[in-house]
Amino acid sequence: MGGWQEGAAGVVVLPDGRRVRGRGLRAGPPSDQLPEFGVYLTTRPHREPGWEQRWVRWPDFWLPASPGDALAALGEAFERAADQRVEIACDGGTGRTGTALAVLARHAGVPASQAVAWVRTHYRPRAVETPWQRRFVHRAVLGNDGEC
């Protein structure tokens, strides 16, 4: 069974107990445990050697080019985090990564109205950097919350 070690850098424990690592790609490759699955939120295609991954075209400070593709990738990340080491990463690890982690928090049961505050408390205080990223978290239609 996979999963991140307690206290590993960037690891967020979601309300349902799943652990997901947020990371900034500019910091370089991980020096500790490697992920088993990653979602990379960058403007240009990004690949990391050695594990399964999905790339989501997502320009810095903006929203994903395809919100549906982004939400599908994040839904897969959430499911895999039940028993695998999953990481979410963008260039700096704050705006896009924080937005994605807030969506994962919603999957784990955090209400849409509280997800940004939750990720800022449990990941980084400046996570989810722009008003449109906050709206994306709030308005995202997830398969598990019955929204239309």
C-alpha positions in Angstrom: 0.0 0.0 0.0 1.3 3.4 -0.9 1.0 6.7 0.9 3.3 9.6 2.0 5.2 9.4 5.2 3.9 11.5 8.1 5.4 15.0 8.0 7.0 14.7 4.5 7.5 18.1 2.9 4.5 19.5 1.1 2.2 16.7 2.2 -1.4 17.7 3.0 -3.7 15.3 4.9 -7.2 15.7 3.5 -10.2 15.5 5.9 -10.8 11.8 4.9 -7.2 10.8 5.7 -5.8 10.7 2.2 -2.4 12.3 1.8 -1.4 14.3 -1.3 1.9 16.2 -1.8 1.9 19.7 -3.3 5.2 20.7 -4.9 6.8 23.6 -6.9 8.6 22.3 -9.9 11.1 25.1 -9.8 12.4 23.6 -6.5 13.7 20.6 -8.5 12.9 16.9 -8.3 11.9 15.4 -5.0 14.8 14.2 -2.9 12.8 11.9 -0.6 10.0 9.6 -1.6 9.0 9.5 -5.2 5.3 9.8 -6.2 3.4 6.9 -7.8 1.2 9.3 -9.7 1.4 13.0 -10.5 -0.7 15.8 -11.9 1.3 18.6 -13.5 -0.4 21.9 -14.0 1.8 23.9 -16.4 1.6 26.0 -19.6 3.8 23.7 -21.6 3.8 19.9 -21.5 5.7 18.6 -18.5 7.0 15.1 -17.8 8.7 13.6 -14.8 10.6 10.4 -15.2 9.7 7.3 -13.3 6.0 7.4 -12.5 2.5 7.7 -14.0 1.3 11.2 -14.6 -1.1 13.5 -16.3 -0.4 16.9 -17.7 -3.0 19.7 -17.5 -2.5 22.8 -19.6 -2.9 25.6 -17.0 -1.3 29.0 -17.5 0.3 30.6 -14.5 -2.2 32.8 -12.5 -5.1 31.7 -14.7 -7.5 28.7 -15.1 -7.0 25.4 -16.9 -7.5 25.5 -20.7 -10.0 22.7 -20.3 -11.7 22.8 -16.9 -13.3 19.4 -17.6 -9.9 17.8 -18.3 -8.5 19.4 -15.1 -11.4 18.1 -13.0 -11.0 14.6 -14.5 -7.3 14.6 -13.7 -7.9 15.8 -10.1 -10.7 13.2 -9.7 -8.3 10.5 -10.7 -5.6 11.9 -8.3 -8.1 11.9 -5.5 -9.1 8.2 -6.1 -5.5 7.1 -6.4 -4.5 9.0 -3.2 -6.5 6.3 -1.3 -3.5 3.9 -1.7 -0.8 5.6 -3.7 1.7 8.5 -3.3 0.1 11.3 -5.4 1.6 14.7 -6.0 0.1 17.8 -7.5 2.6 20.4 -8.9 3.0 23.6 -10.9 6.0 25.9 -11.4 5.9 27.6 -8.0 3.6 25.2 -6.1 1.2 27.9 -4.8 -1.5 29.2 -7.1 -2.4 26.3 -9.4 -1.3 23.7 -7.0 -3.3 25.3 -4.2 -6.3 25.5 -6.4 -6.0 21.8 -7.3 -5.6 20.9 -3.6 -8.7 22.9 -2.7 -10.6 20.9 -5.3 -9.3 17.7 -3.7 -10.4 19.0 -0.3 -13.9 19.4 -1.7 -13.7 15.8 -2.9 -12.8 14.8 0.7 -15.9 16.6 2.1 -14.8 20.2 2.7 -17.7 22.5 1.6 -17.1 24.7 -1.5 -17.4 27.8 0.6 -14.6 26.7 2.9 -12.2 24.9 0.6 -9.9 27.9 -0.1 -9.6 28.7 3.6 -9.0 25.1 4.3 -6.1 24.7 1.8 -4.5 28.0 3.0 -4.6 26.6 6.6 -3.3 23.2 5.8 -0.9 23.8 2.8 0.2 27.4 2.2 -1.2 30.7 3.4 -1.1 32.2 -0.1 -2.5 29.2 -1.9 -5.2 29.9 -4.6 -3.8 33.2 -5.7 -6.4 34.9 -7.9 -10.1 35.7 -7.7 -10.9 33.4 -10.7 -9.0 30.5 -9.1 -11.1 31.0 -6.0 -14.3 31.0 -8.2 -13.0 27.9 -10.0 -12.8 26.0 -6.6 -16.2 27.2 -5.5 -18.0 26.5 -8.8 -16.3 23.2 -9.8 -18.9 20.5 -10.4 -17.7 17.3 -8.8 -19.1 13.9 -9.3 -19.6 13.4 -5.6 -21.5 16.6 -4.5 -24.6 16.5 -6.6 -24.1 20.0 -8.1 -25.5 20.7 -11.5 
